[in-house]
Amino acid sequence: MSSNMNYLVRSPDGKEYGPADRGTLVQWAQSGRLTGDSEVRNSLMKSWQKANEVDFLKLHIVRPTDESGVRQKVAYKVAKQEN
């Protein structure tokens, strides 16, 4: 997905939003407006992808509020190969 591309978002309830640029989607993800269950596609493509699978959004998706009331970012660990 290109960095100057516009994207569409489909929420879990089926509502569509956009077009919006990457920066806007990152803001939506950080605020909880765009969840991991939301779907994203660039405006030129037909196929949707889960937001938590989109490279530039992965680290910005927040989990729902936990028992203590604190929102936490989804942690993604990348295994490093030892040479």
C-alpha positions as CSV (number, residue, x, y, z in Angstrom):
1,M,0.0,0.0,0.0
2,S,1.5,3.3,-1.1
3,S,2.2,6.1,1.5
4,N,0.3,8.8,-0.5
5,M,-2.7,6.5,-1.1
6,N,-6.2,7.2,0.2
7,Y,-7.9,4.4,2.1
8,L,-11.4,3.4,3.0
9,V,-12.4,1.9,6.4
10,R,-15.3,-0.5,7.1
11,S,-16.2,-0.8,10.8
12,P,-17.3,-4.1,12.3
13,D,-20.9,-2.9,12.0
14,G,-20.5,-2.4,8.2
15,K,-20.3,1.4,8.1
16,E,-17.7,2.8,5.6
17,Y,-15.6,5.8,6.2
18,G,-13.1,7.7,4.1
19,P,-11.3,8.3,1.9
20,A,-8.5,9.1,4.4
21,D,-4.7,9.2,4.2
22,R,-2.3,7.1,6.3
23,G,-1.8,9.8,8.9
24,T,-5.6,10.0,9.5
25,L,-5.9,6.2,9.8
26,V,-3.0,6.1,12.4
27,Q,-4.8,8.8,14.4
28,W,-8.1,6.8,14.2
29,A,-6.3,3.7,15.4
30,Q,-4.5,5.5,18.3
31,S,-7.8,6.9,19.4
32,G,-9.7,3.6,19.2
33,R,-11.9,4.7,16.4
34,L,-10.3,2.2,14.0
35,T,-10.1,-1.2,15.7
36,G,-8.3,-4.4,14.8
37,D,-11.6,-5.8,13.6
38,S,-12.1,-2.9,11.2
39,E,-11.3,-3.5,7.6
40,V,-9.1,-1.3,5.4
41,R,-8.5,-1.1,1.6
42,N,-6.9,1.5,-0.6
43,S,-9.4,3.4,-2.7
44,L,-8.2,1.8,-5.9
45,M,-8.6,-1.9,-4.8
46,K,-11.6,-4.0,-4.2
47,S,-10.3,-6.4,-1.5
48,W,-10.5,-5.6,2.2
49,Q,-7.8,-6.4,4.8
50,K,-8.2,-6.5,8.6
51,A,-6.7,-3.3,10.1
52,N,-4.6,-5.4,12.5
53,E,-2.9,-7.0,9.5
54,V,-2.0,-3.7,7.8
55,D,1.7,-3.0,8.3
56,F,1.5,0.7,9.0
57,L,-1.4,0.3,11.5
58,K,-0.3,-2.8,13.5
59,L,1.5,-0.9,16.2
60,H,-1.2,1.7,16.6
61,I,-4.2,-0.5,17.1
62,V,-5.3,-0.4,20.7
63,R,-7.0,-3.2,22.6
64,P,-10.3,-2.7,24.4
65,T,-10.0,-1.3,27.9
66,D,-8.8,-3.9,30.4
67,E,-10.1,-4.5,33.9
68,S,-8.0,-1.7,35.4
69,G,-9.4,0.8,32.9
70,V,-6.1,1.3,31.1
71,R,-5.9,1.1,27.3
72,Q,-2.9,-0.8,26.0
73,K,-1.4,-1.0,22.6
74,V,-1.3,-4.4,21.0
75,A,2.2,-5.8,21.3
76,Y,3.8,-7.3,18.3
77,K,7.0,-9.1,18.7
78,V,9.3,-9.8,15.8
79,A,11.5,-12.9,16.2
80,K,15.1,-12.1,15.2
81,Q,17.1,-14.8,13.6
82,E,20.5,-15.4,15.1
83,N,23.4,-15.7,12.6
